[in-house]
Amino acid sequence: MTEHQIISECKIGKNTKIWDFVNLYGCEIGNNCVIGSFVEIGKDVKIGNNCKIEKGVFIPTGVTIEDNVFVGPHVVFTNDKYPKATGKWKLANTLISRGASIGANSTIVCGVKIGENALIGAGSVVTKDVPPGMIAAGNPAKILRRNDKNV
């Protein structure tokens, strides 16, 4: 651990590789994962086995990522639909299902479910659920077609 890295109260599985300059707070990461540099993962986030979280990803409280998921560089997840600087906030949970892939620079707005083996195109803003096995892309992301290569 370097002086510019925080790993606090986390459960980290076997053979998981974590690069430098990460902040991990009270999260659970499965076996055989790769967590890239400059990633931040919040309290109570659960990441399954065999996942790859690329450089610069932000995953706040309320996100669950199942097994075999790829999260491209600089993807951002949110956890409050109506954020504000002060006062109460309401957590909205997000689920990324087994085998899903999320392209670089995408934003996943809280409260959605990305289905098993779904593919999110780079730069997308996901505001609604993406069914299993589908490709979605755009801002806002729209279903384009079935993901035949991953099903």
Order of alpha helices (4+ residues) and beta strands (2+ residues): beta-beta-beta-beta-beta-beta-beta-beta-beta-beta-beta-beta-beta-beta-beta-beta-beta-beta-beta-beta-beta
